[in-house]
Amino acid sequence: MEQHAYGFGVRTPLSPAEAEERVRRELAAEGFGVITEIDVAATLHAKLGVERPPYRILGACHPPRAHRALAGDELMGLLLPCNVVVYQAAEATVVAALDPAVMSRLSPGPEVAGVAGEARERLWRALGRLEEAGG
């Protein structure tokens, strides 16, 4: 798993479409539903005439944890849902997630920290299974 300042992810030999299908299954296995989807490549093509490799943003939501985060700090809605990106990069597909720990760095409440830790564990497991299976 690759870690970054505000997220973590994996590289896979799967095509972007295959990786997206697989990450959706893995997210569902961890209790997340995809409630928003943005096809960035299609949007940039339609609005700007820009051609770019596939790039999708999936908004993953775990309703019980979202409810707890909002109960702890109403402004946490600015960081919901948990964004997961799937994009073509060189000779691999990248699947990465915003690290929910970002929430706990921004809100001092103990409820938010607990929710962020739980969500991080679930996202880490989902992406980890993608990596373990070689895609």
N, C-alpha and C positions, 0 to 999 in steps of 0.2 A: 504494500500500500504506500503510495506517495503522499506525503503530508506537506501542506502549504500553510501560510500564515492564517488563512481563514477557511481552509477546506482540506479535503483529502480525496484520493481517487485511485483508480487503476487504469492500466492500459491493457487492451485486449485485442487479439487478432480478429475478433468478430467484426462484421460490417456494422455500421451505425444502426441500421434497422434491427439486426440480430441482437446487438448489445442493448438496444432500447427494450425490445421484447423481453430479454432476460432480466434486465434490471427491474422492470415492472413486476415480474413474478417474484423476484427476491424482495422487493419492497413490500409486496402484498403479504409475503410469508412473515414479515416483521410487523404487520398491522397497519402499514401505510397504504393510503389510496392516492392515486394521482388525480388531483382536483383541477390543475391547470396545466396547459401545454402551450408552448410557444415554439413554432418552427421559425427560428431566427433566419435561417438561410432563405426560406420562402418569403418572409417579410421584407428582408433587405432587397431581395430581387424585385418584389412587387413595388416597393416604395422608392428604391434608389437605382434599380437596374443593376445592382451589384451581384456578381456571381461568386459564390463561396461554397466550400464543402459543407456537407450536412452539419447542422448544429441545432440541437433541440434543448429546451429547458423544460423540465418536468417539475411541477409543484407537488411535492409529496406531503401528505398530511396524515398525522396519527391523531384522530379526533380527541381521545381522552387527554393526550398530552397538550394539544393545542388549547383545550379548555383550561387546563391547569396553568399553562403559561399566561394566558390572558387574565385568569383570576389573580395571578401574582403580579402582573403588570400589564395594564391595558395596551400600552404602546408596543408590546411584543408583537402585536399584529403587523408591525412594520417589517418584521423578520420572518413572518409566516407566509406561505408554507415553506418547508425545507426545500430549497432548490437543488435539483440534481441535473447536471448537464451531460449530454451525450454528443460527442462531436468527433469528426474525422481529423486526425493529426498525423501528418507524414504517413507512416506505414502501419498505423494502429488506430484504434478507436479509444478515446478517453471517456471514462464514466467517472464523474466527480460530484461530490456533495459539499454544500456549505456546511462547515462544522458548527453544529448547534451550540458548542461551547462559546461561540461568539455572543450568544444571547446572555449567558451568565457574566460575561465581561462587561456588558452594557447595562445590566440591571442588577443591583445589589441584593435583590430579594432571594431568600432561601428557596422559595417555591420554584422560581425560574431556574436556579442552579440545578435543582433536582431533575426537573423536566429536561433541561438541556443535556444533562449527563445520560439520562435514559435514552433520549432520542439519538444521541451520538453513538451509544452502544449498538442500537438497532441498525442505524445507517452503516456503521462500520462492519457489522456482521453481514448485511446485505451485499455491500460492495466487496467484502472479503470473499464471499462465496463465488462471486463473479471471477475474482482473481484466482482462487483455488482451482476452479474448474478450467482454467486457461481460457476463460471467456465464458 
